[in-house]
Amino acid sequence: MLLDPNHATTLAEARSYIAALADAAHTVGASCAYERALIQLDWIHYDDVPALDSAGLTKDREVLSMLVTSSLEELRDSFGLDPLEVELLHASLADARALDEP
């Protein structure tokens, strides 16, 4: 599956934000849940995905959550990602956030 450059960039951003959330998680369970969401996103794209780049990203989990939400919506609206898959990803991310609450 060849991605156009804009799709690949948006996907790389979404992957990087989820990885940064996993790194910033306060619990091992939450970190693992974010990693599962990342695997789910990769699976949707048949593991044909660009590399992660979390250098310079904020450590603020709220900002990262908003950024990943925006990226997923762009993948759905601009690049045809299945809306059901996006909702399932949102649910996975919500589950991870719930595990990460103090």
C-alpha positions in Angstrom: 0.0 0.0 0.0 1.7 3.2 -1.2 0.7 6.3 0.8 0.7 9.8 -0.7 3.1 12.1 1.1 0.4 14.0 2.9 -1.2 10.8 4.1 2.2 9.4 5.2 2.9 12.6 7.1 -0.4 12.6 8.9 0.0 8.9 9.8 3.5 9.5 11.1 2.2 12.4 13.3 -0.6 10.2 14.7 1.9 7.4 15.4 4.4 9.7 17.0 1.7 11.3 19.3 0.5 7.9 20.4 4.1 6.8 21.1 4.7 10.0 23.1 1.6 9.3 25.1 2.9 5.8 25.8 6.2 7.2 27.0 4.5 9.9 29.2 2.1 7.4 30.8 2.2 7.2 34.6 1.5 3.5 34.8 2.7 0.5 33.0 -0.8 -0.6 32.2 -1.6 2.8 30.5 1.7 2.6 28.5 0.8 -0.8 27.3 -2.7 0.3 26.4 -1.3 3.2 24.3 1.1 0.7 22.6 -1.9 -1.5 21.7 -3.6 1.5 20.2 -0.4 2.2 18.2 -0.4 -1.5 17.0 -4.1 -1.1 16.1 -3.3 2.0 13.9 -0.4 0.1 12.2 -2.7 -2.9 11.6 -5.3 -0.7 9.9 -2.5 0.4 7.5 -1.3 -3.2 7.0 2.0 -2.4 8.8 3.1 -0.2 5.9 3.8 2.8 8.1 6.3 5.6 8.4 8.8 5.8 11.2 8.1 7.4 14.6 9.6 10.8 15.4 8.8 11.9 18.9 11.8 14.3 19.2 10.8 17.7 20.3 7.2 16.7 21.1 5.6 18.1 24.2 5.3 16.0 27.3 1.8 17.5 28.0 -0.6 14.5 27.7 -3.6 16.7 27.2 -1.9 18.4 24.2 -0.8 15.1 22.8 -4.3 13.7 23.2 -5.7 16.6 21.2 -3.1 16.3 18.5 -3.7 12.6 18.1 -7.4 13.1 17.9 -6.9 15.8 15.2 -4.6 13.5 13.2 -7.0 10.6 13.4 -9.9 12.8 12.2 -7.7 14.1 9.3 -6.9 10.5 8.4 -10.6 9.7 8.3 -11.8 12.9 6.6 -8.9 13.5 4.1 -7.5 10.0 3.5 -10.4 7.7 3.7 -9.6 5.8 6.9 -12.7 3.8 7.9 -14.8 5.8 10.4 -15.5 2.7 12.4 -11.8 2.1 12.7 -11.3 5.7 13.9 -14.0 5.3 16.5 -12.4 2.1 17.7 -9.0 3.9 18.0 -10.7 6.7 19.9 -12.1 4.1 22.3 -8.7 2.4 22.7 -7.1 5.8 23.5 -9.9 6.6 26.0 -9.3 3.3 27.7 -5.6 4.0 27.9 -6.3 7.5 29.3 -8.6 6.0 31.9 -5.8 3.6 33.0 -3.4 6.6 33.3 -5.6 8.7 35.6 -4.1 9.1 39.1 
